Amino acid sequence: MCGLLTIIGKDPGDDAVLRMRETMHHRGPDGFGYWRATNIVMAHRRLAVIDTSDHGLQPMHSADGKHVLVYNGELYNDNQLREATGRAPDQFRSSCDSETLIELLACSGAQAIEALRGMFAFVWADLENKKVYACRDAFGIKPLYWARTGQSITLASEIPAILAHPEFAIRPDPVGISAYLTTARVELDDRTMFEGVKVVRPGEILIFDLDHPLTEPVRTMIRPVSARSEASVVELRHTIEHSVLAHLRTDVPICSLLSGGLDSAIIAGTAAGALPGLRTYCAGAEAQGGDPEYAREVAKELGTLHSEIIVDRPTFLSMWREMVGRQGLPMCTPNEVAIRLIARKLRSDGCIVALTGEGADELFAGYELPLRMATEHIASGNPNPGRFQLLSNAWMTPEMKSSILTPSLWRLLADDEELVGTFERMFESAAGDAQNDLDAHLRFQRKVNLTGLLRRLDSATMMESVESRTPFADREVLAVAQSIPTARLYDPDTQPLAMRTKRALREAFAQRVSERVVRREKASFPLPFQSWVGEAAVVLRESSFAKQIFTPAAIHAVASDPTQLWNLAWPMLNLAIWGDKWWGSSQATIDQFMDVKPKAGGLVLG
């Protein structure tokens, strides 16, 4: 993995560019590069995974010198793509997929993007045609953000790199704040927590004019995977196994995360068959029970070299605050601490790449309660499905916000009109050519929930300079998953509860993993954060930022009983830590932008 930076338009100068690039040092400790031309600057930090020689340094130029690339990702069909360039093997300078990509783009243009199988985010400068392309894989595995920064456009792998631009005014986005309070996600479609910082959506291609960089970019999308005939159990198993094997391509040590659940057991089992001596890793709050116990059992069956990390309360609390500070964003789920600790441990053991199971729940219907609620909602006529998805999974509902947020902020948000409207639009977009109403809800989970989980995974692992790979979040696996009728994925009447979900996946791997793992229920939060957040309550009382957006009554109520009100305490505490990092004790910037002044108000928690 890597960190990329591109500035189109006014050049802010060497000092600024290098300062922006170095905010992403953790994403690329193995090398760096810097290139500029008229109206464009490109910079890069490299984590060397394929061809660790200096031949893989970026920005990378095409052989004809007409194209330049900064790239973050891995391509799993690299050999086929190299053949498609028409170049002889000895014409390549390296074995890096970044060179494959730039030469493919040079010879085939933007249409080549459709052929890519992998995880990627890149910026490609076509100097001959004076165009700059910014693109992200269809799952959104790798992040990419952009913003207007004075007389330029800045694109980067992480938001702090953009915020470091000398002409960018750092302001909170009130809709982003409200969305976080409800969803515990730091992105809402293409919005972020910062005014003016946008997300390049999963599968989106933005095309900027190099001669007129401030004009609105042309937008297009990577085409969805093609429909295919219904996959059999054998086809499903083979597709997933082939995906895992494709994800093993690396020139540095690779390992696998292993929670002891079905998804990670499938990945670790397949990888261990190809890589004897595979290392596996698990984290949990206690050595006995839960993930560590299951993972230990699976690791013994597979014969892997297994390590486990026990997360205690003091470690969780200190790392939580530190991660919010370093990422510059609120934390989405407490699991990010566990993921980062695993990444730190495996990196200290010499591993650079880690396989993980993200994507299985969204592709194969793994969330029992949301699916059951969706089934009941459909039975009632399925009114306003986007709004239903927002409210049924809310940490803090819009009705609660009327008493928790200051009156000025709540008026500015207009009863969460933008948040609700965005969810309705996203649902309509995700539903597309769904098989039926339940499939539409499942596709929404893939579009929204999976994107958030992948962002979380990338952020937490890259803080320790570890590349995470997700074999389930693969276009070939998606094509198979979408071919399977929802009745083969989820049945609300099956007993026991665990067997209602991921039915096709359980059937496909029933002979590959133990029956205990096949029948195991999903664990939502392996860390008991609900009982741990209480010690952080003082943050809410003392935060100057919290006092600007929450009513005194809300702060008092939540800080007095954070364990009981954990669903409110978690997002409110995260916002307090985040806001104090960026705006500290200063109220001017926030108040001038939001027109918010702290006022007393009642609190309703019904």
N, C-alpha and C positions, 0 to 999 in steps of 0.2 A: 504494500500500500504506500501511498505517497500523499503529499500535500501540494496542490497546484494553486497558482496565482496568475491572473492575467488582468492587465489594465489597458483599456482601449480608450484612446483620446489623449488628454493632457497627461504628460509624464510627471509624476510627483517628485522625481529625483531618486538618486541611488539610496540615500539614507532611509527615505520613507519606504521604498520598495523592499529593501533588505529587512527593515523592521517588521513589515507586514509578513514577509515570507517566514521570518524566524519565529513568529507566533505559532507556526506549524512544525517546529523542529521535531517534535515527538512523532509526527507522521512520517518523517523521513530522516533518520539519523545517519544513513549510510552515504549520502551524497547530496549535492545541491547544484543548481544551475541558474543562469540569468541571461536573458537576451532581450534586446530592444531594437526596434526599427521605427519608422515614421508612424506615429499614432498607435503604437502598441508596445507593451512591455510584458514579457512572460518570465515567470520564475517558478522554481520547483524544489521540493525536498524529496529525497528518494529513500524508500525502504526497499532494499535489494532482495528480491525473491527469485526471479528468473534471470540467469546470467548476471552474477554479482560483480562482473568487471565494470570498468568505467565506460565501456561501450554502451551501457544502458542509461547513462546520465541524460537528463532532460534540462531544458527544452530540447527536443529532438527534431532534426531537420530531415526532410526527404532527400533522397540522393540527388534530385534535380535542383534542390535548393529553393523550391517554390512553395513549400509547405512546412509549417512548424507546429509542433504538438507538445502540450503538457497533459499528462494522462495519469489517472489513478485507477488501478483495477487489475483484473486478470481475465484473459480470454482462454476459454477451454476448448475452442476449436482452432487454435493457432496454426496447426499444421495445414489444415484445409484452407485457411485464409492466406497463408503464405503461397500456396499453390495458385490461389486465385489472382495473386498479383502478377503472375507470369514471369517472375524473376527467378533466375537459377539460384540454388542454395548458396553458392559461393559469392553471390552478389549482395548478400546481407552481411552487415558488419557485426551483428550480434545474434543471439538467440532470444532476445527480448520481444515480448509481444507488443511493446510500444513501437518498435521498429516495424513490425508486421502491420500495425494499425496505420502508421503514417504513410507507408508505401501503398497500402490498400486504398486509403483515402486519396492519395495522389493520383492513382491510376483509375479509380472508379468513381470518385466523388462521394457525395453524401449518401447516395443509394447503398453504398457499402455498409452503412450502419445497420441495415436490416439483417446482414449476415452474421453479426457478432453474437456469439454465445458466451456469456460471462457476466461479470460485474464490472461496471466502469462508469467513470465520469471524466470527461476530457474537454479541453478547449483546443480547437484546431484552427489555425490561421492559414487560409488559402490566399497567399500573397498575390498570386496571378490575377485572381478575380476580385480581390479586395473585400473578402468576406471572412468573418470570424464565426465559427460554429461552437456552441456550447451544448453538450449532450450528456445525458444520464441514462443508465440502463433502465429497463422497463419496470423492474421491481423497486428501484431506488436503493439498491444495496450500498452504493457509494454516494456520498453527499456532494452537492454543488449549490452554491449560493451566488447571488449577484445583487448589485445595487448601483444607483447613480451616485457618484462621488465627485461633486463639483462639476468640472468640465470633462468628466470621464465616466466610464463604466468599469466597475471592478467585479471580477469573478474569483471565487476562492473555495477551497474545500471546507473551510471552517469560517464561521461568522466573525470571530475575533480578528482574523486577518483583514476583513473589510472594515471593521470598526477602527483599526489602526491607521486607516487612511487619513492624512492630515486635513482633508476637506470634508470629512463625513461627520455630521452632527449626530451624536448618539442620543436617541430618544426612544422611550418605550412605545410600543403599539398597544393601545388600550384594548383593541379587539383580540390581539394575541394574548394579552394578559387574561382576559375573560375566558378565552378558549382554553387556556391552560388550567384555570380553576375548575372548569367543567370536565375536561378530558385528560388532564395530566400529560398533555402532549405539547411540545414546544413549537409545533408547526400546524398551520391550518390551511390546507391546500397549498397556495404559494406564499402565504404570509408567515412571518416569524414573530418573535417577541420584540423585535426592533423595527420601528417605523422606517420603511424604505428598503429594508433588506428582504429580498425575495428568494424563494426556493425555485431552483430549476426542478420542475416536477418529474417524477419517475417517467421515463420514456419520452421526455420532452426534448426537442431540439430548438434552440434559439439561434437565429442567424442575424448577426450584427453587420452593419455596413462600415468597413474600415475607414472610408473617407468621411462618413457622417455618423460617428459612433453614438451620438446622443439621440438619434431617431429611434423610434420604437422598434424592437427586433421583430423579425418575421418568426412566427411560431408554427411548428409542425410536430407531429408525434410519430414515434416508431410504431409500425403497424402491429396490432395484437397478434398473438400466436394463432395460426390457422386452426379451424375446427377439424377434428378427425373422428373416426368411428370409435365407438365405445371400447375402452381398453379392458382386456381381460385381467384377471388376477396375476397371471404370469407376466403379461406385458407391463403391468404396473410395477411389479417387483424388479424386473429386468431394467426398466427405465431408471428407477431410483438407484439401483446398484451401479449402473453405468454412469450415472451422474456423480455418485460418490467417487468412483474411480477417476473420472475426468478431473475432479477437484483435487486430486492428489499431485498434480503436476507442480513441481517445485524443485529448486536447487538448494533449498535450506531445510532444516528439520521441521517436520510437521507433526501435529498431535491432534487429539480430539477431546472436546468437552463431553462429559458423560454424567448426566443427572440420574441415570437409572430408569428414565422413562422410555417409552417406546421409540420416540424419534431419535434420541441420541444413541440408544442401543442399536438401532438399525445402522446408523452412520458408523459408529465405532466398530460394530461387528464386520461390516463390509470393508472398512479401511484396515482392520487388523488382519483380515485374510490376505490382503495384498502387501501389508507392511508388518512383518513379524517384529515384535519388540515395540509396538506402538505405545506411546505414552497417552494416558487419559487423565482427566482432571475433573474434580467436583468440588462444590462449595456448599456449605450449609451452616446453620447456627449450632447444631449439635451433632456429635459423632454418631449417636445412636438414633435410629429412626429417620424417616424422611429421605431426602435425596442421597446423603452419604451412605446410608445402609443399602439402599437399592443399587447405587453405583458400585459399591464395593463387591456386591454379589455378581453384577454383570461383568465387572472387570476380571473377577476370578474365573468366570466361565470363558471369557475371551482370551485370557492369558496376557492382558496388557500390563504395562508398568504404571500402576495407578497411584495418584496423589490426591489428597483431599485438603481443603482449606476450611478451617472452622472460623466463622466470622462472629466476633463477640461485640457486645454493645459499645465499648469505648472505641474500637476500631471503626465500627459503622458510623458512629457520630462524627468522629474526626475526619474520616474520608469523605463522608457526605458533604460537609462544608467545603473541604478542599477541592472536591470535584466540581462543585458549582462555581467556585472561584476560577478554576483553571479552564473549564469549558465555557464559562461566561454565559451559562444557561441554567435554568432550574433543572433539577433531576426529574425524570419522568417516573421511574419506578425504583424502589429500593434495591432491586436486583442488580442495578448498575454497579453498586459497590461490590457485590459478589463477583460479577463478571470481571471487573477490573482487578480484583485480588487474584483471581484465577490467571488472568493475563500476566500479572506481575510474576507469579510463581512459575508459569511455564516458560516465560522469557528468561528467568534466572536459571532454568534447566537447559537452556540452549535452543528452545523451540521458538520459531518465528511465525509459523502459520498454524492456525487452529480451526478445525472443522466444528460446526455447531448445527443445532437442529431447528433454527428459526425457519418458519415457513410451513412446516408440516400442519400445524393447527389451522392455519388460514386456507391452505390448499385442500386439506382433507377433512374439514369440519371437526375441529378438536375442542371447541369451546361449548360445553354442554349447556350451561345456564343461558348464555346469550342466544343460542340456537333454539332452546326451548321457549324463551320469551318471544323470539321472532316468530316461531310456529304459532304461539297463542295470538300474537298480534295479527298475523295473516288470517287466522280463523275469525278474527273480529272485523275483517274487511280490509286490513292492511292500510289504514289511512295514514297519510304523511309519513312514509317509511323513513325518510331522512331525519325528521324530527324525533321519531321513535328511537332511532339508533343513538342520537345524541342524548336523549333523556334517560333511556334505559341503562346506559352505562356511565351516568354522570357521577362524578365525585361531589360536585356542587351544582345544583340545578339553578336555572335562571330565577326561579321563584325565591330561592334562598339568597341569591345575590342582592335582591332589593333591600335586604336588611344587613347584609355583610359588607357591601361596597359603600363607599361614601355617596351621598345623593348626587353630587356633581358628576362623579364617574359613571354612576348608573344611568343618569340622564344622557350622558355622552354616548353610552352604549345602546340607547333606545331599546331597552328590554331585550337585548341580545339579538336584535333583528338580523344583523350581519352574520353572527355565528349560526343561527338557525337556518338562515337562507343558504349559507355555504354548505351545510350538511345536506340540505335538500338537493342542491345542485350536484354535490359529490355522489349522492346516492343514485341520482338519475344517470350520471355519467358511468358509474360503476356497473349498474344493472345491465346496460347494453343489451346484448342478445342472450340474456340469462335463460336457462331452461324453464324456470318457474319462479314464483315469488320467493321461496326459500333460497334458491340459488342466487337470486339477486341480493339477498341479505348476506350470503356467504361471500359474494364478490365484493361487497362493500367492506367486509372484514379484511379481505386481501388488499384492497386499495388503501384503506386508512390504518387499520391496526398493524398490518405487516410492515408498512412503510415506517411507522413509529418504532417498532421493535428493531428493525434493521438500522435505523439511525442510532438508537441506543447502543446496539451491539458495536457498531463501527466506532462510536465515540469512546466507549469504555475500553475497548481493546487497543485502540490506537493511542490512548494515553500512555500505554506501556510499549508502544512500537510493535504491536502484534497484528498480523493480518488475519482477520476472521473470514471464513468461507462457509457458505450456506448451501449445501447440495440440494435441499428441497426447493429453495428459491432459484429455480433454474427453468429456462423456457421449455425444455423438453418435458420436464416433470409437470409443469403447468399445463401443457397441452394434454397430457394424459389425465391429469386431475379434472380438467374441465370437460373431458369426454365422459366422465362417470356420472350417472344419474344421482341426484341428491339422496334418493332412497338407499343407495349403496354406501353413502357416506354417513348419514345420520338417520336414526330411528328413535323418536321420542318415547316409544313404548317398550324398548328393549330393557331387560334387566340382566345383570346389575347396571347401575348408572354408568360406569366407565365404558361399558360395551356399546352404549348408544352412539358414541362419537368415533370418528376415523375408522369406520367399520371395514371399508375396503382395504385400508392400510393394515389393520390388524389381521385381516384374513390373508393378505399377501405375504406377511412375514411371520405367520403363526408357527412355521416350522424353522424359523431362523433365530427367534428369541424365545426366552422362557415364557411359560404360561403366566407366571406371576407378573412379568413385565407387560405382557399383552393385556392383562386384565387390570393393570394399575390405573387408578384415577389420576387425573391431572392435578398437580399442586400449583396453586396460583402464586403465592409469595413464600419462597423457602426461608425468608428471614422474618422473624417476628417483629417487624418494624412498628407495628401498632403499639406495642408496649415499650418501645425504645424512644419514640419521638418525644415523650414527656420531658426528658432531660434537656431538650432543645427549646422548650417553651419560652425561656427567657429571651431568646432571639426575637420572638414575636413582640414581646413587651417593649424591647429596647430599640427595635428597628425604626429608623426615621422614614424609610420607604413604606413600611407597613402602615404607618400612621397617616400617610397620604392617600392610601387607597382603601383601607378598611376602617369601618366605624370603631370608635373606642369600645362600644359594647361587644362587638364581634371579637376584637382582640382579647378583651377580658374573658369572655366566655370560653374561647378556644384555648387560651393560655392557661386557664384555670383547670381545664379537664381535657388535655390533648389526647390522652389514651382513649377516652370514651368517644371523643369527636375526631378520631384519627383521619377520617375521610375529609375533614376540613383542615385539620392541622397540617397534613402533609403538603398540599398545594400552597397553603398560606405561608408556612415556614420556608418553603423553597423560594417563593416570591420575595420574601423578606431578605433572605440571604443574597439572592440575585440582584435585587434592587439596590441594596446597600453596597454591593460590589461596584456597580456602575455609577451610582449617583450619590452614595454616601450620605452625609448630613445635609447636602445641598438640596433645596427644594425648588430652586428657581427654574431649572430646565424642565422638570417634570410638571410643575404647576403651570408654567407658561404654556406648555404643550397641551396638557389635559384640562386645564382650567379647573383643577381639583383642589379643594381645601378640606382638611379634616373637619368633620362635624360629628356631633353625637347623634346616635340613632339607636333604635331598638333592634333586637336580634331575634329572629324567628328561625327555629331549627326544626320545623315540622315536615 
